[in-house]
Amino acid sequence: MARYKVLQGIDYPPNKRAEVGDIVEDIPAQSVKWLLDSEIIEDADKPTKKTEKPVVEEIKAEPVAKVEEPAVEDGFDAEATDGDGDGFLQDGTKFQRPVEEK
């Protein structure tokens, strides 16, 4: 008699239950084909198909570009521009000042 390994829990006649991993021999013949095709059971007497796990590549973080401030003599830049549009020149330095209207 054929033996089958249960891959998903099933109820089958007459009032029987098989859980994952059970080896059963009394599955109704008319149900065997579709249960095998649906991979709910597998033939316990045949070697199992090895399912290859998908290879997951690690996501590598791209290096962050360093933004270097332009070299300014003594820290003060008389020709500074308001690059971020906040109304101040040389933000975050001791030379920070409001933009003068021209």
Secondary structure, DSSP 8 states (H G I E B T S, - for coil): ---EEESS-EEETTTEEE-TT-EES---HHHHHHHHHTTSEEETTS--------------------------GGG--TT---TT-SSEESTTSTT-EE----
